[in-house]
Amino acid sequence: MTITLHQNLTDLPNAITGPSAWLGKEMISNPDAWLYQLTAADIADLENAAQHFLSLNCDIGEITKETFPLNTFLSHIDELSEKLLNGVGVEVLRGLPIANYTQEFTATIFCGIGSHLGSARSQNSQGHILGHVRDIGADANDPNSRIYQTCERQTYHTDSADVVGLICIREAKEGGRSLLVSAESIYNRMKAERPDLLEKLFDPIATDRRGEIPEGAKPFMEIPVLSWHQGYLTVFYQRQYIDSAQRFDGAMRLTAEHIEALDMFDALANDPELCFGMQLEPGDMQFVYNHSQLHDRTGFLDWPDPTKRRHLMRLWLSINGDRPLPDCFKERYGSIEIGNRGGIITKETKLHAPLD
């Protein structure tokens, strides 16, 4: 089955400029661009809001900005949203003293911040708005496994929402380093060095749904790695899922040129000039804008004691004031309505926030 190119590439810019087209070396030398240290007043405000919400005896999945009332920290919420949408596209909030908290209290603060940024989205067919990133022994080679449920290197990818948030509960014994790269910087290099290969990334390449299939949908999506829409370059990428989608009849066959383009994209994502990494500490909250940035995690060695093993919680968020997305994103997002899009929805989906 041949799928024709549906994007007009005649107005692609020669280079994308702006704060989200950063280089790794710039981010390493200027941590103030992406790292925010919580103040005592910030922490007190977040703790008071969490105590208020928990007094309501509601499920954390029902949290709203009204039930998680903030005062002094609201100004930084606005700064964070601006940084994600129009700035470097990533921020880490550091200094939350989670050693003093229960897991429920920690999750309440994390989801409460998310409720002020946008609306939480389902991360799987079970409707979990609060995901748990840890090694559960899943087989990374199984085409229906989720890579984040293993200890293997993830590779650079985007998640199926406008913004992904992580909070570190416990670190691994070794490894598990968070990695980031700007899709716009990858674009700039490919446009300068191999524009012929760059154009292949605008084809509607098949991506495996990994068994989480909306009613009436195919077991794969056909969303380009790169989309140029209303003046925005948007990325959608998970290489393992592109490769495993080739098992399906009807999926666009990857040509030698497509594979070469994907290989170059991966190589540039791992170029030390373009990417940078950080070790998330317990209490760190990382927010990443999926439409312009890719994230990754190195492999890790975990602790033998189950109570010490690496554990992060995850949010997927849709935020107001965001960019428009092309129609092809309906294949993954269901809706492309700004502020109400993203996540994984099937007929069994019921939103809730599991604490374990």
N, C-alpha and C positions, 0 to 999 in steps of 0.2 A: 504493500500500500504506500503510495507516494503522497506526502503532504506538502503542499506548496508554501513557499515563504509568504507570510501575510503582513510583514512589517515593511514600511517604507523607510529605507536606510539612507535616502539621499541627503537628509539633513543632520546626519550624525556629526557631532562636533569633533574636531581634530584632537581636542583634549578637554577634559572636565576639570574645572578649577573650583576652589571653595574649600571650606574646612573639612568636609567629609572625604575629600580626595587626599588624605594624609599619607605620609610614608612612615614606616615603622620606626626609623631612626628619630624622626621628629617626635613621635609619641614617647619614646624612651627618654629623650632628653628633656621633655616637658610634661611630667606627670600631672601638673596642675590643669592640663587640658582635659583630663579624663578622670582624675581622682578627687573626691570630695571628702573631707574629714568632718564627720558629724560633730557638732558642738554639744556641750552639756545641755543647752537649751533645746536643741533639736531632739536629743534623746529623751528628755523629760516630756516634750510635746508628743512624741511617738508613744511613749509608755502610757501617758494619760489617755490618749485616744484608744489604745488597746484595752486598757482597763474599762473604759466606757463600753466598748463593743462587747467585751466578754460579760459584762453585767446584764446584757440583753438576752443572753442564753440562746443566741442564734448560731446556725451553722456558718463556718467561715466562708463557705461558698456564697453566702448571701450578703457579704460585707459590701457597703457602699460608702461613698465619701460623706454621706450624711450620718451614717452610723459609726464612722471612724473620723470624728471631728478634729481637724488640725488647726493650729493658730500660727505660731511663728515659723513652722516648717513649710507652710503653704508657699511662701515666696521661693523656696528652693525647688519645690515641685514644678513651678512654672519655669524656672531656669533649666531643670532637668528635661522637661518636655521640649523646650527650645533647642537644647543641645542635641537631643536625639533627632529631631526633625530637620533642623537647619544648621547644626554644628558638626562636631566630629563624629556623632552617631554612637557614642558609647560613654558611659559613666559608671564609676564604682563609688558607692557610698561605703565608707569605712568607719569603724569605731562602735558599732552596735554591740553592747556587752551581753551577748547571748548566753554566756556561761552562767549568768544570773537568771535566765529565763527557762520556763518549760517550753517544750516543742510547740505547744498550742499558742503560747504567748508570742514566740518568734514568728510563727506562721501568721498570726493576726497582724503583727506589724508589717510584715512583708506584703501580705494581701491588701492591707490597708493603704500602703503607699501605692500599690497597683491600682486600687479603686480611684485614687485621685488622678492617676495618669491616664486611665482609660477603662475599657470594659474587658474583663477576663474572658478568655476563650477556652473551649474544650481542647485538651491535648491528646485525647485518644477517644476511641469509640465508647468508652465507659463514662465519658463526660467529666473527667478529672480536670478542674481548673488549676489545681495545685499538683504539679508533677513532682516525682521523686527521682532524682538522677543518682543512680548507684548501680553497682555491679550485682546483678541477681543471678549470674551464671548463664545468661543467654549466649547462644552460639552466634558469634559475629558473622559466620559464613551462611547462616540460615537466611534465605531471602525474605522471611517474614519476621525476623528479629529486629528490634530497635537497637541501634548501635549504642545509644546512651545507657543501655542496661547491661553493658559489658565493661571490661577494664581495658579494652583495646583503644588504640588511637582512633579518633572519630573521623578525621579529615575535615577540611573546611566546608562549611555548609550554611544554609539559612534554615530557619524554622518557619512554620506555616502561620505566621501572624506578623503584625506590623512591628511589634517589639517583643523580645524575649528577656525575661528577668530571671536571675539566679541569686540565691542566697546560700552561702557556704555554711553548713552546719558542722561538718568535720572534714578534715583533710585526709588524703591517703598517706600511707607510710612513706611512699616515694612516688613522685610524678603527679599526674593529673593537672598539669599546668594549663591555664586558659590562654588561648591564642586568638588573635584578631587580625583581619586584613581588610582593606578598603577595596570593594569591587570597582570603584571608580578609578583607583590607581592601577588595578589590573587592566582595566579597559584602556587607560592611557598608554600603557606599555605595549599592549597588543595592537592598538591603533597605529602606534609609531613603528613597530617592528614587523607585524604580520597582519595587516588589515584584511587580507584574504581569509585568514583563519578566524579572525574576530567576527566576520559576517556569519560564519557557521553557527555561532552561539546565539544568533537571533532566530534560528529555525525552531519550530515547536517540538523540541526533543522530549521523548517519553520519560517519565519518572514513575517508578514503582510506588503504589500506595501501601505496600507491605501488609496486605490483608485487611486494611481498614477502608472499606469501600462503601461510599454513600449509595443509597438505594437507586438502582437504575444506571449507575456509573460504571465505567470500565475499570479494570484493576490497575490502571495506570493513568497518569495525567499527561497532557501535552502542553507544557508551558516552557517557553524558551528560557535558557539560562540567563539571557539578557533581553530586556524589553526597553524600547525607547518610546515613551508615551507622554505627550503634552509637556515636552521639555525635561523629562526626568528619565534617568537611567535606573532601572530596577532589576535586581538580581534575584534569581530563584535557583537554588543549587544544592544537590546532594549526590555526589558522584557515584557512591555505591548503589543508590537507588536508580540512577540512570542506567548503570550497567546491568542491574538485575531486571529492569523492565524489558530488556531484550528477550526475555524468556516468553513474552506474550505475543500471540498472533495479533496482527494489526498495529503493533507498535512500530513507529518509524525506525527503519534500520539505520544504525549508525554507519556512515561511510568512513573510509580511511581519513578523509579530511575532518570529519566531525571528531573522530578519536584524537587526531593530532591537535585539534583546537582545544579539546577538553584536557589533554595532557599538558598543553602550554598553560592553560588557565590554572591547573593544579600546581605546575612548577612555579609560576609567578606568585601564587598564593603563599607558597613556602619560601619565597625569596626573602632572605633576611633584610634586604633593603626595604621591602614593602610591608612585612608583617612584624608584629611584636607580641610578647607574651607577658603574663603576670601570674603569680601564685595567689589565688584567692585564699584569704584567711577566714577562720570562723567569724561569722557576723558580717562579712563583706557582702554587699548587694551589688550585682553587676546588671546593668540594663544596656541592651544592644539593639540598634535599629536595623531590622532584617533587610530592608529594601536597598540599603547602600553598603552594608557591612556583612562579612562572613565571619563565623566563629568556629572554633575547633578546640579540642582538648587532647593533650598528649596521653599516651597509655600510662597506667599506674600500677603500682604494687600496693595492695591493701594490707591492713592489719589482720592478723589471725583472729583476734577477738572481735566477734560480731558487733559488740557495742562501741567499738572504736572505728569502724569502717567508714570510708569516704561516703559522704551524703550531702547532696545539695537539693534544695527545693527550687521549683521552676514555675514561672508564670508566663503565659502568652497573653499579650494585650493588644487591643485595637484602640487607637487614640484619635481624638478629635483634631481637626486641623491638618490631617495628614495629606499626602499626595494622592492624586487619582491613580488607579491601577487599570491596566487594559482588561478587556473582557475575558481573556484567557484565564485570568486568575480566579474566575468563578469556578473553574474545575477543582480548585483546592479550597478556596475560601467560601464557596457557596454564594455569598453575596460580596460585592465589592463596594458596598455602601460605606463611606468613610465613618469611622467610629463604631461600626457594627459589622466587622468582617474578620475572617480568619478562624482558625481552629479546625478540628476534625469532628464532623457531625454525621452520624448515621441514625437510622430509625430507632435504635436502642438508647441513644444518648440522653442522659439526664444529668444536668450539671450539679457537681458537688465537689467538696474539697477534702479528700482523705488526708489525715495527719500522719499516716504510716505508709 
